[in-house]
Amino acid sequence: MMGWFRALMPREDRFFDLFDRHSATLVAGAEALRALLDGGEGVARYGRIIVEREAEADAITREVLLAVRRSFITPFDRGDIKDLIQSMDDAIDQMQKTVKTIELYDIRSFEPRMREMGDTVVEAAKLTAQAVPLLSGIGTHAATLAGLTEEVTRVEGRSDDLHDEGLKELFRTHGRSDPMSYLIGREIYEHLEKVVDRFEDVANEISGIVIENV
């Protein structure tokens, strides 16, 4: 009877499938954000794509949390599973917050450093998407996972530098002559920085899982 009951419960490998699906939404959202930062006619269209991917990511997150409650056996600690999927979801939530700010101020052109920060968002998302599937074989892939998470941290550091450089340029251009443009630009820079920060949070969660399970 117990074997039959367990057969009805979510399989352990289901979690890895859900993680992979969520990481795909992160890459799609990041690529749409980068395209949005090219400005012009595409801003509204790529903004809608990010909102759609965020909704998809939310649905996957709910599925993971439900599976955690229903599963007898999980691939690693339940709390770690919740923290990992929530940190991934926070990343795409922050992308959506960036879109909302851009829509609020009806921005259609962006500073060069903003586009460069968009590149770091895509890079961090792709590194995350490389790392997540390797969690199904932590022991085998521990060294690779460590390298990928370290690379995310380096990307986050580069993003911080771009953020600081961008603010300096923005202040030189608009700080005294057009304070409102400066304030709006600063807010967009801060949102973009937070997106990459959230990917560093994901990397930290993955690092913690590796340490606890190897």
Phi, psi and omega in degrees: 000315181297321178297320178295319181295318181293330179296335180276346184277159179303137179285154178300320183289347178298326179299318182293323175298317180293319176301316181297316180298319180294318181297330176293324177293327179295316179295315179298318178295318180296317180294323177294321179296317179297318179295322178302322184289353171285346173079193176072213186297334186282350185303309182295318183296313181288331174298318178296322179298317180296318178298319179294317179294325178295320178295320177297318179296320177300318180296320178294320178300315178298322180295319178297314182296323176293318180297323177300317181291328186269346188271136170287317186240131176239153184295332172207185188309137183301320179297323179293322177298314180298315182294321180295309183292327178291322178294322176297318180293326178299326181296313181283333172300320180292327174299317180295321178298324177297315178300317181299320178295316179298319179291322181302316183265002178054050182276134181232000175220148189226152181290152179306320181293331175296318179294322177295322176295325174300323176298321180291328176297314179297317180298315180296321180295318181290324175296319177298316180294333174287323186285318189304314180297335182287347179295339179289347176223063187303314182300318181288324189252016185303315182293319179295317178299319179298318179295319180293318180291325176296323179293322176300319178298320177294320178298319179297322177295319177295322177297319177301317179297317179297321178300312182294317179296319180297319179296321179297315179296320181296319180292319178298324184278318190237349190306318183258325185277329184214075184303325181295317177299322178296314182296319179293315179298319179299320180296320178294317177302318182294322177296316180297320177298320181293328177301311181291326175302320181293326176291326175295324175300318178299314179301321178294322177296318179296317178301318179296320179296318179298313182300319183285340189242006178246000000 
